[in-house]
Amino acid sequence: MDQEITFEMNLDGERVTCTVLFTFSSEETGANYMLYTPDDPAGTEVRLMAARFDPEDVTVLYPLADDRDRAIVQSFLDYVSAHTGEELGEEAEEDDGIRNVEDLPS
């Protein structure tokens, strides 16, 4: 995707703008996941956060349910870290932006 998707949320008692980095799904859990980062105006900290979401109502994020969710998110992170931005961009050209983690090539 060439567009940046942002949203606002309360985090640690403050209203912050967050940027969506990736969305993907898992057939194993039947869940959709979002990786996002709260913007840090000072530029001193990068926080990566993950949550479940419902594609029919993206206004609500849900916490990861258990260790299985965390393993699925870690698997996706491992995949993304092993590929260049160019490789990921080529894969996403004809993509709706939601990936199924089980279908990712190694």
Contacts in CASP RR format, 6 or more apart in sequence:
PFRMAT RR
TARGET T0000
AUTHOR 0000-0000-0000
METHOD contacts of the structure
MODEL  1
MDQEITFEMNLDGERVTCTVLFTFSSEETGANYMLYTPDDPAGTEVRLMA
ARFDPEDVTVLYPLADDRDRAIVQSFLDYVSAHTGEELGEEAEEDDGIRN
VEDLPS
1 92 0 8 1.000
1 95 0 8 1.000
1 97 0 8 1.000
4 19 0 8 1.000
4 20 0 8 1.000
5 19 0 8 1.000
5 20 0 8 1.000
6 17 0 8 1.000
6 18 0 8 1.000
6 19 0 8 1.000
6 20 0 8 1.000
6 39 0 8 1.000
7 17 0 8 1.000
7 18 0 8 1.000
7 20 0 8 1.000
7 36 0 8 1.000
8 15 0 8 1.000
8 16 0 8 1.000
8 17 0 8 1.000
8 18 0 8 1.000
9 15 0 8 1.000
9 16 0 8 1.000
9 18 0 8 1.000
9 38 0 8 1.000
9 61 0 8 1.000
10 16 0 8 1.000
11 18 0 8 1.000
11 38 0 8 1.000
16 38 0 8 1.000
16 39 0 8 1.000
17 38 0 8 1.000
17 39 0 8 1.000
18 36 0 8 1.000
18 37 0 8 1.000
18 38 0 8 1.000
18 39 0 8 1.000
18 49 0 8 1.000
19 36 0 8 1.000
19 37 0 8 1.000
19 39 0 8 1.000
20 34 0 8 1.000
20 35 0 8 1.000
20 36 0 8 1.000
21 35 0 8 1.000
21 36 0 8 1.000
21 37 0 8 1.000
21 48 0 8 1.000
22 34 0 8 1.000
22 35 0 8 1.000
22 76 0 8 1.000
22 80 0 8 1.000
22 99 0 8 1.000
23 32 0 8 1.000
23 33 0 8 1.000
23 34 0 8 1.000
23 35 0 8 1.000
23 53 0 8 1.000
23 97 0 8 1.000
23 98 0 8 1.000
23 99 0 8 1.000
24 32 0 8 1.000
24 33 0 8 1.000
24 76 0 8 1.000
24 98 0 8 1.000
24 99 0 8 1.000
24 100 0 8 1.000
24 101 0 8 1.000
25 31 0 8 1.000
25 32 0 8 1.000
25 33 0 8 1.000
25 98 0 8 1.000
25 99 0 8 1.000
25 100 0 8 1.000
25 101 0 8 1.000
26 33 0 8 1.000
26 72 0 8 1.000
26 100 0 8 1.000
26 101 0 8 1.000
26 102 0 8 1.000
27 100 0 8 1.000
27 102 0 8 1.000
28 68 0 8 1.000
28 72 0 8 1.000
28 102 0 8 1.000
29 65 0 8 1.000
29 68 0 8 1.000
29 69 0 8 1.000
29 72 0 8 1.000
31 52 0 8 1.000
31 65 0 8 1.000
31 69 0 8 1.000
32 52 0 8 1.000
32 53 0 8 1.000
32 54 0 8 1.000
32 55 0 8 1.000
32 98 0 8 1.000
33 50 0 8 1.000
33 51 0 8 1.000
33 52 0 8 1.000
33 53 0 8 1.000
33 64 0 8 1.000
33 69 0 8 1.000
33 72 0 8 1.000
33 73 0 8 1.000
33 76 0 8 1.000
33 101 0 8 1.000
34 50 0 8 1.000
34 51 0 8 1.000
34 52 0 8 1.000
34 53 0 8 1.000
34 61 0 8 1.000
35 48 0 8 1.000
35 49 0 8 1.000
35 50 0 8 1.000
35 73 0 8 1.000
35 76 0 8 1.000
35 77 0 8 1.000
36 48 0 8 1.000
36 49 0 8 1.000
36 50 0 8 1.000
36 51 0 8 1.000
37 46 0 8 1.000
37 47 0 8 1.000
37 48 0 8 1.000
37 49 0 8 1.000
38 47 0 8 1.000
38 49 0 8 1.000
40 46 0 8 1.000
40 47 0 8 1.000
48 77 0 8 1.000
50 64 0 8 1.000
50 70 0 8 1.000
50 73 0 8 1.000
51 61 0 8 1.000
51 62 0 8 1.000
51 63 0 8 1.000
51 64 0 8 1.000
52 61 0 8 1.000
52 62 0 8 1.000
52 63 0 8 1.000
52 64 0 8 1.000
52 65 0 8 1.000
52 69 0 8 1.000
53 60 0 8 1.000
53 61 0 8 1.000
53 62 0 8 1.000
54 60 0 8 1.000
54 62 0 8 1.000
55 98 0 8 1.000
64 70 0 8 1.000
64 73 0 8 1.000
72 101 0 8 1.000
75 101 0 8 1.000
75 104 0 8 1.000
76 99 0 8 1.000
76 101 0 8 1.000
76 104 0 8 1.000
79 101 0 8 1.000
79 104 0 8 1.000
79 106 0 8 1.000
80 88 0 8 1.000
END
